[in-house]
Amino acid sequence: MGTLIGILAITWGIFILYSSLFKMKKKDYKNQSPIGVSGYFEFEFLFRLLSKSPWRVIKSLTILIGLSFVTVGTTIIM
């Protein structure tokens, strides 16, 4: 069971990293739509809280979140 949870955490972390690094554009970091519309609830909530920060700060925090998921998943598997 721990292996399955670890694999899910790693997969989710890779998904967050991929989205943050390659799919999201500069304008996406200043999203003003209601929370929950696009399906990226984590991103929307984070952007809503940090909307006054520069977009590079927000992007680095989302990368940090993705790396944290990968690290936690790796730790669970080991």
C-alpha positions as CSV (number, residue, x, y, z in Angstrom):
1,M,0.0,0.0,0.0
2,G,2.9,2.4,0.8
3,T,4.4,1.7,-2.6
4,L,1.1,2.7,-4.3
5,I,0.8,5.9,-2.3
6,G,4.5,6.7,-3.1
7,I,3.9,6.2,-6.8
8,L,0.8,8.4,-6.8
9,A,2.7,11.1,-5.0
10,I,5.6,10.9,-7.5
11,T,3.2,11.0,-10.4
12,W,1.3,14.0,-9.0
13,G,4.6,15.8,-8.4
14,I,5.8,15.2,-11.9
15,F,2.4,16.4,-13.2
16,I,2.8,19.6,-11.2
17,L,6.4,20.1,-12.4
18,Y,5.5,19.5,-16.0
19,S,2.6,21.9,-15.9
20,S,4.6,24.6,-14.2
21,L,7.6,24.3,-16.4
22,F,6.2,23.7,-19.8
23,K,2.4,24.3,-20.1
24,M,1.7,27.4,-18.1
25,K,2.5,30.8,-19.6
26,K,3.2,34.1,-17.8
27,K,-0.4,35.3,-18.0
28,D,-1.6,32.1,-16.3
29,Y,0.1,33.1,-13.1
30,K,-2.3,36.1,-12.8
31,N,-5.6,34.2,-13.2
32,Q,-8.6,36.1,-12.0
33,S,-11.3,33.4,-12.6
34,P,-13.2,31.8,-9.7
35,I,-11.3,29.0,-7.9
36,G,-12.1,25.5,-9.3
37,V,-12.9,26.5,-12.8
38,S,-9.9,25.1,-14.6
39,G,-9.4,21.9,-12.6
40,Y,-6.0,23.0,-11.3
41,F,-7.3,23.8,-7.8
42,E,-3.8,23.9,-6.2
43,F,-2.5,26.3,-8.8
44,E,-5.6,28.6,-8.6
45,F,-5.6,28.7,-4.8
46,L,-1.8,29.4,-4.7
47,F,-2.2,32.1,-7.4
48,R,-5.1,33.8,-5.6
49,L,-3.0,34.0,-2.4
50,L,0.1,35.3,-4.1
51,S,-1.4,37.4,-6.9
52,K,0.5,40.5,-5.8
53,S,3.9,38.7,-6.0
54,P,6.0,38.7,-9.2
55,W,5.2,35.7,-11.5
56,R,8.7,34.2,-11.1
57,V,8.2,33.9,-7.3
58,I,4.9,32.1,-7.9
59,K,6.5,29.8,-10.5
60,S,9.3,28.9,-8.2
61,L,6.9,28.0,-5.4
62,T,4.9,25.8,-7.7
63,I,8.1,24.0,-8.7
64,L,9.0,23.6,-5.0
65,I,5.5,22.0,-4.4
66,G,6.1,19.6,-7.3
67,L,9.5,18.7,-6.0
68,S,8.1,18.2,-2.5
69,F,5.5,15.7,-3.8
70,V,8.3,13.8,-5.6
71,T,10.5,13.8,-2.5
72,V,7.6,12.6,-0.3
73,G,6.7,9.8,-2.7
74,T,10.3,8.7,-2.9
75,T,10.6,8.7,0.9
76,I,7.4,6.6,1.2
77,I,8.6,4.0,-1.3
78,M,11.9,3.6,0.5
